[in-house]
Amino acid sequence: MRKISAVIALALLSLGLGAQDMEWFDDAKLGIFIHWGIYAVDGVSESWSFHNERVPYEQYMAQAKGFTASKYNPGKWAELIASSGAKYTVLTSKHHDGVALWDTKAGELSIPALTPAGRDVLTPFVEAVRSKGLRLGLYYSLLDWSRDDYPNFTVNNTRYNIADDPARWQHFVDFNFAQLRELSGAYNPDLYWFDGDWEQTAEAWNSPGIISLIRSYNPAVVVNSRIQGYGDYSTPEIGVPVARPDDRYWELCYTINDSWGFQHKDTNFKTPYMVLRTFIDCLSNGGNLLLDIGPREDGTIPAEEVKVLKELGRWTSKHAEAVYGTRAGIEADCFKEGYTATSKDGTVVYLYVPGKPAGPVELKGVMNNVKNVRVVGKGTALKYEVYNKLSWKDTPGLIEIYLPKKCLDPAFTVIAVELDGPVKTWLK
């Protein structure tokens, strides 16, 4: 989360816009991001392809004629998301191109108005998501490169300066507020995933006003960081942070191939194992993974993406205890053979062991006494030995854990090390 001053923080609190109850988000760990729009027709980069002048704007918008949603089944989408082990999902209600998925009355660009689909495709998705007990997130682009009252257009073309035409800018701000009223009033999302804030200041966007508006509908709504300092959690993109983020709450948004929306030529799909490893890396650092899928224009989801979600579902179902409600792990130097996380109360350290270890798994630097060691998902008790832990000196020993081949998971085996209290390490 971008840092805000104490003065601003106090002002937010006075408006009822302080830190939200983030527990559900903190416990959820896995969400599914969905980029779906007219850009899936030609398979070009969503909005950026015309903004960066790779595709003429007219050609980009002509894709609307090919967007059919002819095989769109929101129930199957929601079923797939739930089966992946995700607890929430975020759909692009409107990207930077300004084309809304719902039947907006605030603007002229929408899937119902422009495309052969001819209908609102957001509402049935929301209903399907709610029927599966998933938390609903809506992506909303603050900027809109299609509108004449928005100052920026292509990378080499700016329509006007806000300072020179404040009335024109206010007209756009009013449009944003009108669409957000529509979304909040109709869908009451659990989470707003804003984007595009970098082009204007918090004052210009009226970020406090946006937060006040959406929380007038849902006081508990969680907001991501991309609203110029007024969000609840940070959103690193694509690459897992090398060091643990300073922010208490964070979420990595991540693609399965190299694209957000569907692109015909992008076949560089990550393997299920690579995605799972990234997810575990997020768990170990106390964050969430928001994994993106990009449906085709007809509403079908590429088989490669389905495969990844199903493998995530297999693994999360088996290891639910070591996923949901976990917190950041202990220092990496304590366990160099994989990743760690802890239970919410800190009394269990989870070891995520990749592949087949060459010998006993070693955990070091833990000051606590070990009560029990077992395999998560199987419950099998594991043999372990503690070496060099002296009763007369406050130093940790080496914990050697023996992991039989029959207990191994095809991807990552998880070991639960139960302690006599909240974990304390030599390094803290």
C-alpha positions as CSV (number, residue, x, y, z in Angstrom):
1,M,0.0,0.0,0.0
2,R,1.3,3.4,-0.9
3,K,2.2,5.3,2.3
4,I,-0.1,8.1,3.5
5,S,0.6,10.8,6.0
6,A,-0.7,10.7,9.5
7,V,-2.9,13.8,8.7
8,I,-4.5,12.0,5.8
9,A,-4.9,8.8,7.8
10,L,-6.7,10.8,10.5
11,A,-8.9,12.4,7.9
12,L,-9.8,9.0,6.5
13,L,-10.7,7.7,9.9
14,S,-12.9,10.7,10.5
15,L,-14.8,9.7,7.3
16,G,-15.0,6.1,8.4
17,L,-12.4,5.1,5.7
18,G,-9.8,3.6,8.0
19,A,-8.3,0.1,7.8
20,Q,-10.9,-2.6,7.0
21,D,-11.4,-6.0,8.5
22,M,-9.0,-7.7,6.3
23,E,-9.3,-11.2,7.9
24,W,-11.3,-12.8,5.1
25,F,-8.8,-11.5,2.5
26,D,-5.8,-12.5,4.6
27,D,-7.2,-16.0,5.1
28,A,-8.4,-16.5,1.4
29,K,-4.9,-16.8,-0.1
30,L,-6.0,-17.6,-3.6
31,G,-8.1,-15.6,-6.1
32,I,-8.8,-16.0,-9.8
33,F,-8.4,-12.9,-12.0
34,I,-10.4,-12.8,-15.3
35,H,-9.6,-10.5,-18.2
36,W,-12.4,-10.7,-20.7
37,G,-13.4,-8.1,-23.3
38,I,-13.5,-7.3,-27.0
39,Y,-9.7,-7.6,-27.1
40,A,-10.1,-11.4,-27.1
41,V,-11.5,-11.3,-30.7
42,D,-8.2,-10.5,-32.4
43,G,-6.1,-11.5,-29.4
44,V,-4.4,-8.2,-29.0
45,S,-3.2,-6.6,-25.7
46,E,-6.2,-5.3,-23.8
47,S,-6.4,-1.5,-24.3
48,W,-2.6,-1.1,-24.4
49,S,-2.4,-2.2,-28.0
50,F,-4.1,1.0,-29.3
51,H,-2.7,3.2,-26.5
52,N,0.8,2.2,-27.5
53,E,-0.1,2.7,-31.1
54,R,0.4,-1.0,-32.1
55,V,-3.1,-1.1,-33.5
56,P,-5.2,1.8,-34.8
57,Y,-8.0,2.7,-32.3
58,E,-10.7,2.1,-35.0
59,Q,-9.4,-1.4,-35.7
60,Y,-9.2,-2.2,-32.0
61,M,-12.9,-1.1,-31.4
62,A,-14.0,-3.0,-34.5
63,Q,-13.4,-6.2,-32.6
64,A,-16.7,-5.5,-30.9
65,K,-18.4,-6.9,-34.0
66,G,-16.8,-10.3,-33.3
67,F,-17.5,-10.6,-29.6
68,T,-20.3,-13.2,-29.3
69,A,-20.1,-14.8,-25.9
70,S,-21.8,-17.7,-27.7
71,K,-20.5,-20.4,-25.4
72,Y,-20.3,-18.3,-22.2
73,N,-21.4,-20.4,-19.2
74,P,-20.9,-18.4,-16.0
75,G,-21.9,-21.4,-13.9
76,K,-19.1,-23.4,-15.3
77,W,-16.7,-20.5,-14.8
78,A,-17.7,-20.3,-11.1
79,E,-17.5,-24.1,-10.7
80,L,-14.0,-24.1,-12.1
81,I,-12.9,-21.2,-9.9
82,A,-14.3,-22.9,-6.8
83,S,-12.7,-26.2,-7.7
84,S,-9.3,-24.5,-8.0
85,G,-9.4,-23.8,-4.3
86,A,-9.8,-20.0,-4.9
87,K,-11.9,-18.2,-2.3
88,Y,-12.5,-15.0,-4.4
89,T,-12.5,-13.9,-8.0
90,V,-12.0,-10.6,-9.8
91,L,-13.5,-9.9,-13.2
92,T,-12.7,-6.9,-15.4
93,S,-16.0,-5.0,-15.3
94,K,-14.3,-2.3,-17.5
95,H,-10.8,-2.1,-18.8
96,H,-9.0,1.0,-20.0
97,D,-10.8,0.8,-23.4
98,G,-14.0,1.8,-21.6
99,V,-16.1,-1.1,-22.8
100,A,-18.3,-2.2,-19.9
101,L,-19.4,-5.8,-19.4
102,W,-22.7,-4.7,-17.9
103,D,-25.5,-2.6,-19.3
104,T,-24.2,0.7,-18.1
105,K,-26.5,3.8,-18.4
106,A,-23.6,6.2,-17.6
107,G,-21.8,5.7,-20.9
108,E,-22.3,4.4,-24.4
109,L,-19.6,1.7,-24.6
110,S,-20.7,-1.7,-23.4
111,I,-20.9,-5.3,-24.4
112,P,-24.8,-5.2,-24.6
113,A,-24.7,-2.1,-26.8
114,L,-21.8,-2.8,-29.1
115,T,-21.5,-6.6,-29.7
116,P,-23.4,-9.5,-31.1
117,A,-23.5,-10.9,-27.6
118,G,-26.1,-8.2,-27.0
119,R,-26.5,-8.8,-23.4
120,D,-25.1,-8.0,-19.9
121,V,-22.5,-10.6,-19.2
122,L,-21.5,-9.4,-15.7
123,T,-24.8,-10.0,-13.9
124,P,-25.0,-13.8,-14.5
125,F,-21.3,-14.1,-13.5
126,V,-22.0,-12.3,-10.2
127,E,-25.0,-14.6,-9.6
128,A,-22.9,-17.8,-10.3
129,V,-20.0,-16.6,-8.1
130,R,-22.4,-15.9,-5.2
131,S,-24.1,-19.3,-5.6
132,K,-20.7,-21.0,-5.1
133,G,-20.0,-19.0,-1.9
134,L,-17.1,-17.1,-3.4
135,R,-16.1,-13.5,-2.6
136,L,-16.8,-11.2,-5.5
137,G,-14.2,-8.7,-6.8
138,L,-14.7,-6.2,-9.6
139,Y,-11.8,-4.7,-11.5
140,Y,-12.6,-1.1,-12.6
141,S,-10.3,1.1,-14.6
142,L,-10.3,4.7,-13.3
143,L,-9.0,5.9,-16.6
144,D,-10.9,5.6,-19.9
145,W,-8.9,6.2,-23.0
146,S,-12.0,6.1,-25.2
147,R,-13.8,9.1,-23.7
148,D,-13.3,12.6,-25.1
149,D,-13.6,14.1,-21.6
150,Y,-10.6,12.0,-20.4
151,P,-7.4,13.9,-21.0
152,N,-5.1,11.1,-22.2
153,F,-5.5,9.0,-25.3
154,T,-2.6,7.3,-27.1
155,V,1.0,7.5,-25.8
156,N,1.7,10.3,-28.3
157,N,-1.6,12.1,-28.0
158,T,-3.0,14.1,-25.1
159,R,-6.4,15.7,-25.6
160,Y,-6.1,18.5,-23.0
161,N,-4.7,19.5,-19.6
162,I,-6.9,19.2,-16.6
163,A,-5.8,22.6,-15.3
164,D,-6.8,24.3,-18.5
165,D,-10.3,22.7,-18.6
166,P,-11.5,21.8,-15.1
167,A,-15.1,21.6,-16.2
168,R,-14.3,19.0,-18.8
169,W,-12.4,16.9,-16.2
170,Q,-15.2,17.2,-13.7
171,H,-17.5,15.8,-16.4
172,F,-15.3,12.7,-16.5
173,V,-15.1,12.4,-12.7
174,D,-18.9,12.5,-12.6
175,F,-19.0,9.7,-15.1
176,N,-16.7,7.5,-13.0
177,F,-18.8,8.1,-9.9
178,A,-22.0,7.3,-11.9
179,Q,-20.5,3.9,-13.1
180,L,-19.3,3.1,-9.6
181,R,-22.8,3.8,-8.2
182,E,-24.2,1.3,-10.8
183,L,-21.7,-1.4,-9.8
184,S,-22.0,-0.9,-6.1
185,G,-25.8,-0.6,-6.3
186,A,-26.3,-3.7,-8.5
187,Y,-23.5,-6.0,-7.2
188,N,-22.2,-4.8,-3.9
189,P,-18.8,-6.4,-4.4
190,D,-16.6,-7.6,-1.5
191,L,-13.5,-6.1,-3.2
192,Y,-12.7,-3.4,-5.7
193,W,-9.6,-3.8,-7.8
194,F,-8.9,-0.4,-9.2
195,D,-6.4,0.2,-12.0
196,G,-5.0,3.1,-14.1
197,D,-4.5,5.5,-11.2
198,W,-1.0,6.5,-12.3
199,E,-2.2,9.0,-14.8
200,Q,-3.7,11.4,-12.3
201,T,-3.3,12.5,-8.7
202,A,-5.5,11.4,-5.8
203,E,-6.9,14.8,-5.7
204,A,-7.8,14.8,-9.4
205,W,-9.5,11.3,-9.1
206,N,-11.1,12.4,-5.8
207,S,-9.9,9.2,-4.3
208,P,-11.4,9.9,-0.9
209,G,-14.7,10.5,-2.5
210,I,-14.5,7.2,-4.4
211,I,-13.8,5.4,-1.2
212,S,-16.6,7.2,0.6
213,L,-19.0,6.3,-2.2
214,I,-18.3,2.6,-2.4
215,R,-18.2,2.2,1.4
216,S,-21.6,3.9,1.7
217,Y,-22.9,0.8,-0.1
218,N,-20.6,-1.7,1.7
219,P,-18.6,-0.4,4.7
220,A,-16.5,-3.6,4.7
221,V,-15.5,-3.5,1.0
222,V,-11.8,-4.2,0.5
223,V,-9.9,-2.0,-1.9
224,N,-6.6,-2.6,-3.7
225,S,-3.7,-0.1,-3.7
226,R,-4.2,1.4,-7.1
227,I,-6.2,4.4,-6.1
228,Q,-3.3,6.8,-5.2
229,G,-2.7,5.8,-1.6
230,Y,-6.2,5.0,-0.4
231,G,-6.2,1.2,-0.7
232,D,-6.0,-1.6,1.8
233,Y,-3.3,-3.8,0.3
234,S,-0.5,-3.7,-2.3
235,T,-0.5,-5.3,-5.7
236,P,2.9,-6.4,-7.0
237,E,2.5,-7.6,-10.6
238,I,3.9,-10.7,-12.5
239,G,7.1,-11.3,-10.5
240,V,7.1,-12.6,-7.0
241,P,8.9,-10.1,-4.7
242,V,12.5,-11.2,-4.0
243,A,12.2,-9.9,-0.5
244,R,9.1,-10.0,1.7
245,P,7.0,-6.9,1.1
246,D,6.8,-4.3,3.9
247,D,3.1,-4.1,3.5
248,R,1.1,-6.3,5.9
249,Y,-1.4,-7.3,3.2
250,W,-0.4,-7.9,-0.4
251,E,-1.4,-9.9,-3.4
252,L,0.6,-10.9,-6.5
253,C,-1.4,-10.7,-9.7
254,Y,0.0,-13.2,-12.1
255,T,-0.6,-14.6,-15.6
256,I,-0.6,-18.3,-16.6
257,N,1.1,-17.4,-19.9
258,D,2.5,-14.0,-20.8
259,S,-0.8,-12.2,-21.4
260,W,-3.8,-11.0,-19.3
261,G,-6.5,-11.4,-21.9
262,F,-6.7,-14.2,-24.5
263,Q,-4.1,-14.0,-27.2
264,H,-4.1,-16.6,-30.0
265,K,-0.3,-16.5,-30.4
266,D,0.7,-16.6,-26.8
267,T,1.3,-20.3,-26.1
268,N,4.0,-19.7,-23.5
269,F,2.0,-21.3,-20.7
270,K,3.5,-21.9,-17.3
271,T,3.3,-25.4,-16.0
272,P,1.0,-26.3,-13.1
273,Y,4.1,-27.0,-11.0
274,M,5.5,-23.5,-11.7
275,V,2.3,-21.8,-10.8
276,L,2.0,-23.9,-7.7
277,R,5.5,-23.0,-6.7
278,T,4.7,-19.3,-7.1
279,F,1.6,-19.8,-5.0
280,I,3.6,-21.4,-2.2
281,D,6.2,-18.6,-2.5
282,C,3.3,-16.1,-1.9
283,L,2.1,-18.2,1.1
284,S,5.5,-18.2,2.6
285,N,5.8,-14.5,2.4
286,G,2.3,-13.9,3.9
287,G,0.6,-12.8,0.6
288,N,-2.1,-13.9,-1.7
289,L,-2.0,-15.0,-5.4
290,L,-4.5,-13.6,-7.8
291,L,-4.0,-15.9,-10.8
292,D,-5.3,-14.7,-14.2
293,I,-7.2,-16.5,-16.9
294,G,-8.2,-15.0,-20.3
295,P,-11.3,-16.5,-21.8
296,R,-11.8,-16.5,-25.6
297,E,-14.4,-14.1,-27.1
298,D,-17.0,-16.9,-27.1
299,G,-16.6,-17.5,-23.4
300,T,-14.5,-20.7,-23.4
301,I,-11.4,-21.0,-21.3
302,P,-8.2,-22.4,-22.8
303,A,-7.5,-26.0,-21.8
304,E,-4.0,-25.1,-20.6
305,E,-5.5,-22.7,-18.1
306,V,-8.1,-25.2,-17.0
307,K,-5.3,-27.7,-16.4
308,V,-3.5,-25.3,-14.1
309,L,-6.6,-24.5,-12.1
310,K,-7.5,-28.2,-11.7
311,E,-4.0,-29.0,-10.4
312,L,-4.2,-26.1,-7.9
313,G,-7.5,-27.6,-6.8
314,R,-6.0,-31.0,-6.3
315,W,-3.2,-29.6,-4.2
316,T,-5.2,-27.1,-2.2
317,S,-7.9,-29.6,-1.4
318,K,-5.4,-32.0,0.0
319,H,-3.4,-29.4,1.9
320,A,-6.2,-26.9,2.9
321,E,-4.8,-26.8,6.5
322,A,-1.5,-25.4,5.2
323,V,-3.1,-22.9,2.8
324,Y,-6.1,-21.0,4.2
325,G,-5.6,-18.9,7.3
326,T,-1.8,-19.4,7.3
327,R,0.6,-16.6,7.9
328,A,4.1,-15.8,6.7
329,G,6.7,-18.4,7.4
330,I,9.9,-18.2,9.4
331,E,13.2,-17.0,8.0
332,A,14.4,-18.7,4.9
333,D,17.7,-19.6,6.5
334,C,15.9,-21.9,8.9
335,F,14.6,-24.2,6.1
336,K,16.6,-24.2,2.9
337,E,15.0,-27.1,1.2
338,G,11.7,-25.4,0.4
339,Y,9.3,-22.9,1.8
340,T,7.6,-22.3,5.1
341,A,4.4,-20.8,6.5
342,T,2.9,-20.8,10.0
343,S,-0.6,-21.4,11.4
344,K,-2.5,-18.3,12.5
345,D,-1.5,-18.8,16.1
346,G,2.1,-19.5,15.2
347,T,2.2,-22.9,16.9
348,V,2.6,-24.9,13.7
349,V,5.3,-24.5,11.1
350,Y,4.4,-25.8,7.7
351,L,7.3,-27.1,5.5
352,Y,6.6,-27.2,1.8
353,V,9.0,-29.8,0.3
354,P,9.4,-29.9,-3.4
355,G,9.9,-33.2,-5.2
356,K,11.8,-36.0,-3.5
357,P,14.4,-35.0,-0.9
358,A,17.8,-36.6,-1.1
359,G,17.8,-37.4,2.7
360,P,16.2,-36.3,5.9
361,V,14.5,-32.8,5.8
362,E,16.4,-30.4,8.1
363,L,14.8,-27.6,10.1
364,K,17.1,-25.4,12.2
365,G,17.0,-22.2,14.3
366,V,13.7,-23.1,16.0
367,M,13.9,-22.4,19.8
368,N,10.7,-24.3,20.7
369,N,10.3,-27.9,21.7
370,V,8.6,-30.1,19.1
371,K,5.4,-31.8,20.1
372,N,4.6,-33.7,16.9
373,V,5.6,-33.9,13.2
374,R,3.1,-35.2,10.6
375,V,2.3,-35.1,6.9
376,V,-0.5,-32.7,6.0
377,G,-3.3,-34.3,4.0
378,K,-2.4,-37.8,5.2
379,G,-2.0,-37.4,8.9
380,T,0.9,-39.8,8.9
381,A,3.2,-39.2,11.9
382,L,6.8,-38.8,10.9
383,K,9.9,-39.9,12.7
384,Y,12.2,-37.0,13.7
385,E,15.4,-36.4,15.7
386,V,16.6,-33.3,17.5
387,Y,20.4,-32.9,17.6
388,N,22.5,-30.4,19.6
389,K,19.7,-28.9,21.6
390,L,21.3,-28.5,25.1
391,S,19.1,-28.4,28.1
392,W,21.4,-26.1,30.0
393,K,21.8,-23.5,27.1
394,D,19.3,-21.4,25.3
395,T,20.3,-22.5,21.8
396,P,18.2,-24.2,19.1
397,G,19.0,-27.7,17.8
398,L,18.8,-29.3,14.4
399,I,15.5,-31.1,13.7
400,E,16.0,-33.9,11.2
401,I,12.7,-35.2,9.7
402,Y,12.4,-38.5,7.9
403,L,10.0,-38.4,5.0
404,P,9.2,-41.8,3.5
405,K,8.7,-42.0,-0.3
406,K,5.1,-43.3,0.2
407,C,4.2,-40.0,1.8
408,L,5.4,-37.8,-1.0
409,D,3.0,-35.6,-3.0
410,P,3.6,-35.4,-6.8
411,A,4.5,-31.7,-6.5
412,F,5.0,-30.4,-3.0
413,T,4.7,-32.4,0.2
414,V,3.7,-30.5,3.3
415,I,5.0,-31.3,6.7
416,A,3.4,-29.9,9.9
417,V,5.8,-29.3,12.7
418,E,3.7,-28.8,15.9
419,L,5.4,-26.8,18.6
420,D,4.9,-26.1,22.3
421,G,4.0,-22.5,21.7
422,P,4.2,-19.7,19.1
423,V,7.3,-20.3,17.0
424,K,10.5,-18.5,18.1
425,T,13.6,-18.6,16.1
426,W,17.3,-18.0,16.8
427,L,17.3,-15.3,14.2
428,K,14.6,-13.1,15.7
